Amino acid sequence: MIKVGIIGVSGYSGMLTLELLLKHDDVRLTYVGANSTQGRLDQIWPHLKGKTNLTCEKFNLKKALEAADLFFLAVPHTASMKITPKLLQAQKKIIDLSADYRLKSKQAYERWYEVKHTDTKNLSQAVYGLPEFYREDIKKASLVANPGCYPTAALLALAPLISTRTDIIQSIIIDAKSGVSGAGRKVTQNLMFTEVNENFKAYKVLNHQHTPEINLYLSKMAGRSLKATFVTHLLPINRGILETIYVQVKEKISESVLFNLYRKFYKTEKFVRVLPLGSQPEIKDVTTTNYCDLGLAVSKDKNLIVLTSVIDNLMKGAAGQAVQNMNLMCHFAEDKGLV
C-alpha cells in the first residue's frame, strides 16, 4: 500500500487520476490540493458523491510532504518545476502530467513554452513516461514526465516503423484531431459550446508546443534526426484523439509485411491494439480506456504508408498513462486499476 497525493485535482486530468486511484487496491489517497479550487471533492466533482470524503485545500508543501509518498502533478505548465525540486529533496516520487520535464533541452522548452525553465538539473534526470519504450527506466525513476496526449498517439503509431526501418523513411505528416477536453478546464471564448459545436478547425498550425516532443522522441527511436510535419485540429467532441499519419517511404513495403511488423512489435503490450488489415480505429472504441488502437494501410504503389492512431486524451493521453507509470514505479501489476 502506498500513500498518494494529487496536486491539481480540479482539472480534468487531476479528476480522472483521482477516479482511477479511488478504485486502486494498492493505493491510499491521502492528499489532494489545488490553487484555484478548494472544498469537498464531492462538491467540486458531484459525480463522486458517496465515493470519497476528501477535501481539496490550497496547496501546502508541508502538509503534502507529511501526507504522501508519491505525487501526481496535474498542474498547469510552468507550475510543476516550482514544486518538483522540493518534493524530490524530500525523497518523494513524482509523476508530472505537465510539459515541464518532457523536453531535455532548456532552450527548446523556453522557445516553445515562452518561459524560463528554473529546474534544469531535474530536467535532465526526468524519465519520459511512455511505458511501451521506457518501462525499465520508469521502474527505477523518482521523476517521470508523463507524455503529452498528441505525442502519445503519434509515437505509438510510428515507433515500430521508425525503430526498425528508419532507413526507408522519407517524410512524415501527422494530421491530428482532438476533443475539447485536450485544452484543459479553462474558460475561453474559442472553447465555448457555441464556438465548437457544429464546427471543425485547425489551430496552432506548424506551431504546436507538442512538435519538439514528437520530434525529440522520434529521433531517439530512429537513432538519427527526424522531423515530422505536425498539424492539429479541434473536434466538436468532449474527449478523444484521432491521428492520421502519412509516411512516404523510399523503398516499397507491402501491407502484409507492415502488419506483421506491427503485430510482432506490440505482441506483449496490453494497451496497444493493432487492428486487422482493412479495419480502421474509431475514437468511440477507446473512450474511457487506456488503450491505443492502430490501423494500417499502404498505397497501391507501396510507397505511402497511412497509420491511424486513436486514444482517449484524458486516459492514455494523461491520467491512465500516469497510473500505468505509477504501477511501474511501485512494482504493481502494470495494468492494475486500468481498463
C-alpha positions in Angstrom: 0.0 0.0 0.0 1.4 3.4 -1.0 0.2 6.8 0.2 -0.5 9.1 -2.8 -1.3 12.7 -3.3 -2.7 14.7 -6.3 -1.8 18.3 -6.8 -4.1 20.0 -9.3 -7.1 17.8 -8.7 -9.6 20.4 -10.0 -8.7 19.9 -13.7 -9.8 17.1 -16.0 -6.6 15.1 -15.8 -6.5 15.5 -12.0 -10.1 14.4 -11.7 -9.6 11.3 -13.9 -6.4 10.4 -11.9 -8.5 10.7 -8.7 -11.2 8.4 -10.1 -8.7 5.8 -11.1 -6.9 5.9 -7.7 -10.1 5.6 -5.7 -10.5 2.1 -7.4 -6.9 1.0 -7.0 -6.4 -1.6 -4.3 -2.8 -0.8 -3.6 -3.2 3.0 -3.2 -4.4 5.1 -0.2 -5.2 8.6 -1.4 -4.1 10.9 1.4 -3.7 14.4 0.0 -5.4 16.5 -2.7 -4.7 20.1 -3.4 -5.2 22.9 -5.9 -4.5 26.6 -6.0 -7.7 27.6 -7.9 -10.3 25.5 -6.3 -10.9 24.4 -2.7 -13.6 22.4 -0.9 -15.0 18.9 -0.6 -14.2 16.8 -3.6 -17.8 15.6 -4.0 -18.8 19.2 -4.3 -16.1 20.1 -6.9 -16.9 16.9 -8.7 -20.6 16.0 -7.8 -20.4 12.6 -9.5 -18.1 11.5 -6.7 -20.8 11.7 -4.0 -20.5 8.7 -1.7 -17.1 7.7 -3.1 -14.8 10.0 -1.1 -14.9 12.4 1.8 -11.6 14.0 1.0 -11.3 17.8 0.9 -9.3 19.8 -1.6 -7.2 22.5 0.0 -4.9 25.2 -1.3 -1.6 23.5 -1.9 0.6 23.4 1.2 4.0 21.9 0.8 4.5 20.9 4.5 1.1 19.1 4.7 1.7 17.4 1.4 5.1 16.1 2.4 3.7 14.7 5.7 0.7 13.1 3.9 2.0 11.2 0.9 5.0 9.3 -0.6 4.1 9.7 -4.3 2.6 12.7 -6.1 0.8 13.2 -9.3 1.3 16.8 -10.5 -1.7 17.7 -12.7 -0.9 21.4 -12.6 -0.5 23.9 -15.5 2.7 24.0 -17.5 5.4 26.1 -15.7 3.9 25.4 -12.2 5.4 21.9 -11.8 9.0 23.0 -11.9 8.4 25.2 -8.9 7.1 22.2 -6.8 9.1 19.3 -8.1 12.6 20.1 -6.6 11.1 20.4 -3.1 9.3 17.1 -3.4 12.4 15.3 -4.8 14.5 16.8 -2.0 12.2 15.1 0.5 12.7 11.8 -1.5 9.1 11.7 -2.8 8.3 10.1 -6.2 6.6 12.3 -8.8 4.6 11.7 -12.0 4.3 15.1 -13.7 1.4 15.5 -16.2 2.6 18.9 -17.4 5.2 19.5 -20.0 7.8 20.9 -17.7 10.1 17.8 -17.8 9.4 16.2 -21.2 12.0 18.1 -23.2 15.7 17.5 -22.5 16.7 20.9 -23.8 16.3 24.1 -21.6 16.5 26.1 -24.8 13.8 24.1 -26.6 11.4 24.4 -23.6 11.9 28.1 -23.3 11.4 28.6 -27.1 8.1 26.6 -27.2 6.6 27.5 -23.8 8.0 31.1 -23.7 9.1 30.9 -20.0 12.4 30.4 -18.3 13.0 26.8 -17.1 14.1 27.0 -13.5 14.9 23.4 -12.7 17.4 22.3 -15.4 19.0 19.7 -13.0 15.9 17.6 -12.8 15.0 18.3 -16.5 18.0 16.2 -17.5 17.2 13.4 -14.9 13.5 13.0 -15.6 12.4 9.8 -17.4 9.9 10.1 -20.3 6.9 8.1 -19.2 5.9 6.1 -22.3 5.8 2.6 -20.8 6.0 0.7 -24.1 9.5 2.0 -24.7 10.9 3.2 -21.4 9.5 0.6 -19.0 12.7 -0.4 -17.3 13.8 3.2 -16.8 10.4 4.1 -15.4 10.6 1.3 -12.8 13.8 3.0 -11.4 12.7 6.6 -11.7 11.9 9.2 -9.0 10.6 11.7 -11.6 8.5 10.6 -14.6 7.5 13.1 -17.2 4.1 11.9 -18.4 3.9 12.3 -22.2 1.6 14.7 -24.0 -1.6 13.3 -25.5 -0.8 14.1 -29.1 2.8 12.7 -28.8 1.5 9.5 -27.2 -0.8 8.7 -30.1 1.9 9.7 -32.7 4.8 7.8 -31.1 2.9 4.6 -30.5 1.8 4.7 -34.2 5.2 5.4 -35.6 7.6 3.5 -33.3 7.6 0.1 -34.9 8.4 1.5 -38.3 10.8 4.2 -37.1 12.8 2.0 -34.8 13.2 -0.9 -37.3 13.1 0.6 -40.8 14.4 4.1 -40.2 16.4 3.8 -43.4 13.3 3.9 -45.7 11.6 6.9 -44.1 11.4 9.9 -46.5 8.8 12.2 -44.8 6.2 12.1 -42.0 3.0 14.2 -41.9 0.9 13.9 -38.7 -2.7 15.1 -39.2 -4.0 15.2 -35.6 -7.5 15.9 -34.2 -8.5 16.2 -30.5 -11.7 16.7 -28.5 -12.1 19.9 -26.5 -11.0 18.5 -23.1 -7.5 18.4 -24.6 -7.3 22.1 -23.9 -8.0 21.7 -20.2 -10.7 23.0 -17.9 -10.4 26.7 -18.7 -13.0 29.2 -19.8 -12.1 30.9 -23.1 -14.3 32.1 -26.0 -12.9 29.7 -28.6 -13.7 26.7 -26.4 -17.3 27.7 -25.7 -20.0 25.3 -26.8 -21.4 27.7 -29.4 -17.9 28.2 -30.9 -17.1 24.4 -31.0 -20.4 22.8 -31.8 -21.1 22.1 -35.5 -17.5 23.3 -36.3 -14.1 21.9 -37.1 -10.9 23.8 -37.5 -7.1 23.7 -37.5 -5.2 25.5 -34.8 -1.6 26.3 -34.0 -0.7 25.2 -37.5 3.1 24.3 -37.6 3.4 25.9 -34.2 2.0 23.5 -31.7 4.1 23.0 -28.5 4.0 19.2 -28.8 6.1 19.4 -32.0 9.5 19.3 -30.3 8.4 16.5 -28.0 7.3 14.4 -31.0 10.5 15.1 -33.0 12.8 14.5 -30.0 11.5 11.0 -29.2 11.0 10.0 -32.9 14.7 10.9 -33.3 15.7 8.9 -30.2 13.8 5.9 -31.6 15.3 6.2 -35.0 18.9 6.9 -33.8 19.0 9.9 -36.2 17.4 13.3 -36.5 13.8 13.1 -37.7 11.3 15.9 -38.1 7.6 15.4 -38.7 5.1 17.9 -40.1 2.5 18.2 -37.3 -0.9 19.9 -37.7 -3.6 19.9 -35.0 -7.4 20.3 -35.3 -10.2 20.8 -32.8 -13.1 18.2 -32.9 -16.5 19.1 -31.6 -16.5 16.3 -29.1 -15.6 16.1 -25.4 -12.7 13.7 -25.5 -10.6 11.5 -27.8 -7.8 11.9 -30.3 -7.5 10.6 -33.9 -4.3 11.0 -35.8 -3.9 10.1 -39.5 -0.1 9.8 -40.2 1.3 9.8 -43.7 4.7 8.2 -44.1 6.4 8.5 -47.5 9.0 5.7 -47.9 12.0 5.3 -50.2 11.5 1.6 -50.7 8.3 -0.3 -51.4 6.7 -2.1 -48.5 3.6 -4.4 -48.6 0.7 -4.3 -46.2 1.3 -7.8 -45.0 5.0 -7.0 -44.1 3.9 -3.9 -42.3 1.1 -5.7 -40.5 3.4 -8.5 -39.3 6.0 -5.9 -38.2 3.4 -4.1 -36.0 1.8 -7.3 -34.6 5.2 -8.6 -33.6 6.4 -5.3 -32.1 3.3 -4.9 -29.9 2.7 -8.6 -29.3 3.2 -8.3 -25.5 1.8 -4.8 -25.0 -1.6 -4.9 -23.2 -2.7 -1.4 -24.1 -1.8 -1.2 -27.8 -4.1 -3.0 -30.2 -3.1 -3.4 -33.9 -6.3 -3.9 -35.9 -6.6 -6.4 -38.7 -5.9 -5.1 -42.2 -8.9 -3.4 -43.7 -10.1 -2.1 -40.3 -9.7 1.4 -39.1 -9.8 2.5 -35.4 -12.5 4.8 -34.1 -12.5 7.2 -31.1 -15.6 5.6 -29.5 -13.7 2.3 -29.2 -11.1 3.8 -26.8 -13.0 6.4 -24.9 -12.7 6.0 -21.1 -10.0 3.3 -21.6 -6.2 3.2 -21.6 -6.0 1.6 -25.0 -4.3 2.9 -28.2 -5.8 1.4 -31.3 -3.8 1.4 -34.5 -4.9 1.0 -38.2 -2.5 0.3 -41.1 -2.8 0.9 -44.8 -0.4 1.0 -47.8 -0.9 2.7 -51.1 -1.1 0.6 -54.3 2.3 1.7 -55.4 3.6 0.7 -51.9 5.4 4.0 -51.4 3.0 5.6 -48.9 2.1 4.2 -45.5 -1.0 5.5 -43.7 -1.2 4.9 -40.0 -4.3 5.7 -37.9 -4.0 6.1 -34.2 -6.8 6.7 -31.6 -6.6 7.3 -27.8 -8.6 8.9 -25.1 -6.7 12.1 -24.5 -7.7 12.0 -20.8 -6.7 8.4 -20.3 -3.8 7.0 -22.4 -3.1 10.6 -23.1 -3.0 11.7 -19.5 -4.4 10.1 -16.3 -4.5 6.5 -17.5 -0.9 6.5 -18.6 0.1 8.3 -15.4 -1.4 5.5 -13.3 0.3 3.0 -15.6 3.6 4.7 -14.8 2.8 4.7 -11.1 2.2 1.0 -11.2 5.7 0.5 -12.8 7.4 2.8 -10.3 5.8 1.0 -7.4 6.2 -2.5 -8.9 2.5 -3.2 -9.0 0.9 -5.1 -11.9 1.2 -2.6 -14.8 -2.5 -2.7 -15.7 -3.7 -2.5 -12.0 -6.7 -0.2 -11.8 -6.9 0.3 -15.6 -9.2 -0.8 -18.4 
